């Protein structure tokens, strides 16, 4: 599957056929452009492995060049403990959530 994130928000998913490995027979460089529209890309990353939720979030936080926005993004999303678990007391007070304990 190919996931597209825009501003850190999942925005699209495409499922490839089982026999497609997302590679090119004759690899070429990435080219971006169009005669029909204007394209502005300020950052692009290509990985050869899956990213965790935390890595995606950290990329989105780091992508801004404006210090106050970077700080706000970090502060708003700093809801995890050192083990990656959500800390309920760090969640925004206006955020509804549901806790389910199953054993």
Secondary structure as a PSIPRED ss2 file (coil, helix, strand):
# PSIPRED VFORMAT (PSIPRED V4.0)

   1 X C   1.000  0.000  0.000
   2 X E   0.000  0.000  1.000
   3 X E   0.000  0.000  1.000
   4 X E   0.000  0.000  1.000
   5 X E   0.000  0.000  1.000
   6 X E   0.000  0.000  1.000
   7 X C   1.000  0.000  0.000
   8 X C   1.000  0.000  0.000
   9 X E   0.000  0.000  1.000
  10 X E   0.000  0.000  1.000
  11 X E   0.000  0.000  1.000
  12 X E   0.000  0.000  1.000
  13 X E   0.000  0.000  1.000
  14 X E   0.000  0.000  1.000
  15 X C   1.000  0.000  0.000
  16 X C   1.000  0.000  0.000
  17 X C   1.000  0.000  0.000
  18 X C   1.000  0.000  0.000
  19 X C   1.000  0.000  0.000
  20 X C   1.000  0.000  0.000
  21 X C   1.000  0.000  0.000
  22 X C   1.000  0.000  0.000
  23 X C   1.000  0.000  0.000
  24 X C   1.000  0.000  0.000
  25 X C   1.000  0.000  0.000
  26 X C   1.000  0.000  0.000
  27 X C   1.000  0.000  0.000
  28 X C   1.000  0.000  0.000
  29 X C   1.000  0.000  0.000
  30 X C   1.000  0.000  0.000
  31 X C   1.000  0.000  0.000
  32 X C   1.000  0.000  0.000
  33 X C   1.000  0.000  0.000
  34 X C   1.000  0.000  0.000
  35 X C   1.000  0.000  0.000
  36 X C   1.000  0.000  0.000
  37 X C   1.000  0.000  0.000
  38 X C   1.000  0.000  0.000
  39 X C   1.000  0.000  0.000
  40 X C   1.000  0.000  0.000
  41 X C   1.000  0.000  0.000
  42 X C   1.000  0.000  0.000
  43 X C   1.000  0.000  0.000
  44 X C   1.000  0.000  0.000
  45 X C   1.000  0.000  0.000
  46 X C   1.000  0.000  0.000
  47 X C   1.000  0.000  0.000
  48 X C   1.000  0.000  0.000
  49 X C   1.000  0.000  0.000
  50 X C   1.000  0.000  0.000
  51 X C   1.000  0.000  0.000
  52 X C   1.000  0.000  0.000
  53 X H   0.000  1.000  0.000
  54 X H   0.000  1.000  0.000
  55 X H   0.000  1.000  0.000
  56 X H   0.000  1.000  0.000
  57 X H   0.000  1.000  0.000
  58 X H   0.000  1.000  0.000
  59 X H   0.000  1.000  0.000
  60 X H   0.000  1.000  0.000
  61 X H   0.000  1.000  0.000
  62 X H   0.000  1.000  0.000
  63 X C   1.000  0.000  0.000
  64 X C   1.000  0.000  0.000
  65 X C   1.000  0.000  0.000
  66 X C   1.000  0.000  0.000
  67 X H   0.000  1.000  0.000
  68 X H   0.000  1.000  0.000
  69 X H   0.000  1.000  0.000
  70 X H   0.000  1.000  0.000
  71 X H   0.000  1.000  0.000
  72 X H   0.000  1.000  0.000
  73 X H   0.000  1.000  0.000
  74 X H   0.000  1.000  0.000
  75 X H   0.000  1.000  0.000
  76 X H   0.000  1.000  0.000
  77 X H   0.000  1.000  0.000
  78 X C   1.000  0.000  0.000
  79 X C   1.000  0.000  0.000
  80 X E   0.000  0.000  1.000
  81 X C   1.000  0.000  0.000
  82 X C   1.000  0.000  0.000
  83 X C   1.000  0.000  0.000
  84 X C   1.000  0.000  0.000
  85 X C   1.000  0.000  0.000
  86 X E   0.000  0.000  1.000
  87 X C   1.000  0.000  0.000
  88 X H   0.000  1.000  0.000
  89 X H   0.000  1.000  0.000
  90 X H   0.000  1.000  0.000
  91 X C   1.000  0.000  0.000
  92 X C   1.000  0.000  0.000
  93 X C   1.000  0.000  0.000
  94 X C   1.000  0.000  0.000
  95 X C   1.000  0.000  0.000
  96 X C   1.000  0.000  0.000
  97 X C   1.000  0.000  0.000
  98 X C   1.000  0.000  0.000
  99 X C   1.000  0.000  0.000
 100 X C   1.000  0.000  0.000
 101 X C   1.000  0.000  0.000
 102 X C   1.000  0.000  0.000
 103 X C   1.000  0.000  0.000
